[in-house]
Amino acid sequence: MSRAEAPGVTGTTSGTSVAGTTAATGVAGLAGTPVAPRAADLTTARVAGRRPQTVAGFLALFRSELLLTFRRVRTMVLLGILAVLPVLIGVVIKIETDGPSGGGGPAFIAQVTQNGLFLVFTALAVALPIFLPMTVGVVAGDAVAGEAAGGTLRYLLVAPAGRTRLLAAKFTAGLVFCLAATATVALAALATGAALFPLGEVTLISGETIGLGEALLRAVLVALVVAASLAGLVAIGLFISTLTGSGIAAMAATVGLVITVQILDSFPQLHAIQPFLFTHHWLSFGDLLREPMYWDGVLDNLGLQAAYVAVFGSAAWSRFTSRDITA
């Protein structure tokens, strides 16, 4: 084979055919023309990109997303603020009940002072409307836009991860963060309640009394429901994050949306649309503090969150898979 023929053969192997690439390598070797390492690496990357997306590959990507999320200083600061919140609530209640008023104030204060475990439910009720969604909104809004702003998103997509699998890993990591944030509030409240108030039988909202063991199980159940209540917000934040290349803009838009929706949920004139707002059933976990437990409101909440995940998760996927990544 002449040297004039070798470039022609090499040129035809620039496609994606594995067989063609192998043949070209052999012909180039016979002609004495070595294959450039850069071209070989690009061909290998293209072939690797078409490999089946295995469960092990997804778990590796998911683990990487978790490490990225929880190694950020911002995430640790947000979790620290959530941990301090129950402590402040417990200290204020302790000061109020030990002061000259002798335990006056809202009814829930008396329940906390009678049993420190009730501080868990109180702290979650205080954190859910504002602090938890703002924290989750920051993390979810920064998921894709933060990568784009930092210039790392393009390099992630060069690797054989795939856009769908990358988006699924980010969404799953967001759900884990919801669970971690809720657990932070619950555990800090339990430790504070045990330190400042007595523990024992818990009087439920309906008036019945249950033992400490059963009350702890209900606290775990309530925490899981609260974490699941934020799933819709994760999907919304992820969708907003795919619309912009600025992490700050995505975080601000997500948090602003949470505030706006909660304001809309407070107007009686908007009662027709309020059941469809993702924040409307957030406090339905209070029905789990009755005997027997009422599940209607909780199931409505979980069903609504699933609908938001389906709608905004699909929108995020459609946007992300068709987006021209330039950064």
BELWO-V642696 format. One record per run of one state. SS is the DSSP state (a for helix, b for strand, c for the rest). FROM is the first residue (numbers start at 1). LEN is the number of residues. If there is no record, write none. Layout:
ss = [SS/SS]
from = [FROM/FROM]
len = [LEN/LEN]
This chain:
ss = [c/a/c/a/c/a/c/a/c/a/c/a/c/a/c/a/c/a/c/b/c/b/c/a/c/a/c/a/c/a/c/a/c/a/c]
from = [1/3/13/18/31/37/50/55/72/73/99/107/115/118/151/153/159/163/197/202/204/209/211/212/230/231/242/247/265/268/275/282/290/296/323]
len = [2/10/5/13/6/13/5/17/1/26/8/8/3/33/2/6/4/34/5/2/5/2/1/18/1/11/5/18/3/7/7/8/6/27/5]
